[in-house]
Amino acid sequence: NFRVQKVAAVVPSVDPGTYSTTQSVALSCATTGADIYYTTDGSEPTIAGGTKYSSAISVAATATIKAIAVKNGMLPSDVLVAAYTISA
């Protein structure tokens, strides 16, 4: 009765919402050894079509971060969809 485990969801350090200044958004995943891939153009994040996360993402203009976490031998996490509105 083997069930493939799923990678934990990606969690942003800054809650989605409206801000008046540039936000630095760090992404984390509770699954040890998982890699995070993200997009900021609204496309679905994939290993082939996303950017591998390495440091906080600077959100200086309105953007939606979509991210997944992946690890060999496990199912990918659910897709994080975090919309940020920057209004000066």
N, C-alpha and C positions, 0 to 999 in steps of 0.2 A: 504494500500500500504506500508506494513512494510518491510523494507530491513534490513537484519542483517548487522551490521557494521563490517568492517575488522580492525584488530589491525594494527597500524602503523608499518612501516618497521623498522627492527633493524638497527642501525647506528653504525659503528665502529669508535673509536676515532682516529685510525691510518689508513690512506689510505692503501689499499692493494698495494703490490709492493715489491721491492727488497731493503733490508737493510743490513748494515754491522754489526749491533749489535742487541742484544735481544730487542724485542719490547714489550711494555706493552699495550695490546689492551683492552680498556674498551668498553662495549656494552651498548647502550641506546635505549629506545623506547619512542616515544612521547605520547603513550597511557597510561594514569594514571592507575596504578594498574596492569599492564600487567607483566607477568613473562616471562623471556627469557630462552630458553634452547638451548644448543649448543653442537657441536661435533668438534673434531679436527682431526678425522681419515678419513674424507671423506664421512662418512655415513650421511644419512639424519637425521636431528635433530627432535626428537619427545619428548613428555613428558616422555614416558616410556624408550626411548633409548638415551636420551641426558642427559647432565649435567645441572642442574639448575644454571643459572648464579648468582654469588654473588659478585665477585670482578674481577678486571682486569685479563686478561689471559696473561701469560708470554709466548711469542713466541720466543724460543731460537734456534729453528731449523726450516727448511722449513716446513710449515704447511698450511692447508686450514681450516679456521674457517667457519662452517655453523651454522646459528642460526635462530630461529623463536621466535616470541613473541606470547603469548597466554593469553586470558582473558575469564573468564566464560561469556557466552552469546554472544560472538563475534567470527567471523571467525579468524583463525590464520593468522598472517602476511605472506607475501611472504618470502621465504627462502633467507637469506643473504648468499652469497658465497664470502668470502674474502680470497684470496690467498696471503701468505707472503713467500718470499724467503729470507733466511738469508745466506749471503755469506761473510765469514770472509775475 
